[in-house]
Amino acid sequence: MFNVQQKRKTTFQRLKPGMAVFYNEKVLKIIKLRNIKLTEKGLIYQFDVDDSNGVLMGESGTKISIIKE
């Protein structure tokens, strides 16, 4: 089980498979990196997650909360 109290921030480009993230008040576990796109704004990362939607997207420099197990 994940302890939501122990969270810290990192960027999308540092996320790895197996990490748990706190996003939109949900805990999502990252399965794998699906795609990296180069856009005018920079790199966009797409990850497969264990949610019904199945995809987490974000710009490379955007901060996201990760949860320690």
N, C-alpha and C positions, 0 to 999 in steps of 0.2 A: 504494500500500500504506500502511497505517496504522502509525504507530510507537506501540506500546503504552506505551513509556517516557515519552512526553510527554502526560500526562493531567492534567486539572484537574477540579474539582468545580463543578457548577452545579445549578440547580433545574429541575424538570420544566416550569415555566411559561416558562423562557427557552430551551427547546429549539426548534430550527428545522429545516425540511426540509434534508437534505444533511449534517447533523451525524452524526458517528459516536460512539456511546456504548459504554462497557464495562459490561455488565450480566450478572450470573450467569456470570462467566468467559467471556463471548462478546462479540464485537464486532458491534454492530448498527448499521446505517445507517438513519436516519429518512427515510421517504419523504414522509409528510404527516401533519398533525394530523387525526385522524378525528373526535374528539368531545370536548367539555368538559361535564362534569356537575357540578351543584351539589348537594352532599350535606350532611348535618349536620356532617360533619367538615371540609368545605371543598370546593374544586374538585378534581375528578379528571380528569386528562388521559389520552386514549387516542391513541396514535400508530401509524400503519402503519409496519412495519419490514420489512427484506429477510430475514426469518428464516422458517422453516417455519411457526411459529405465526402470525406476521404482525402481532401486536399487542403494544405496550408500554404499560403502565398505571402511573400513579403519582399521588400527591397533589401539589398545587402546590408545597409547601415542601420536599418530599423531595429530598435531594441525590443526584446521579448523576454518574459520571465521564464526561467527554467526552474525545475523543481528537483531538489536532491532527494534520492530515495532513502 
